[in-house]
């Protein structure tokens, strides 16, 4: 299985600031995704991180609020911009593709609290 | 449309079997997944089943899929206290060369002694 590392694992952020979350995979993968899990809720897909091009965002999520980079096949970043308390969530990186094939794995998540 | 539903809670006694149910609405789902989330942790992939299969067994886990009724279940045999967690089912749909997941609401499993 793919080993996925996310940084930071936890953070407390001030309202109005931005934070960049990193996702590093130990092998090359085809697809990388970013999900959000609000407190006590299920997971919602934010966007698909495309290598070398702009991310594909789901309805309700925009690039200005959640800029995403994916410079290569093993690394991606998600920035949460101009944070408000409503952005307090777990942000999870997910990967699919070689060597995992059809299996989809998740990182341990980045737990953000905005105060 | 995409809508995945699960019951919110399930309580079982240690040693009994647990059955967690899930219904989905999109008939074009390719794979269906089960994940486990323990308190303060990320998602652990338990198992998945291809949409043209009826059943998949992996040690204590049995997945049953009724594609006609769009119903998925996860059976955990000999449930242990370490199985206490939230279980999410998810359906996958093609997206940009891969598969994006739509998650259910999650079922909190409580295992009592």
Interface residues (C-beta under 8 A of the other chain):
Chain A: X1 X30 X31 X33 X35 X42 X43 X44 X45 X48 X50 X56 X58 X90 X92 X94 X96 X97 X102 X103 X104 X105 X106 X107 X108 X109
Chain B: X31 X33 X35 X41 X42 X43 X44 X45 X48 X50 X88 X90 X92 X95 X96 X97 X98 X99 X100 X101 X102 X103 X104 X105 X106
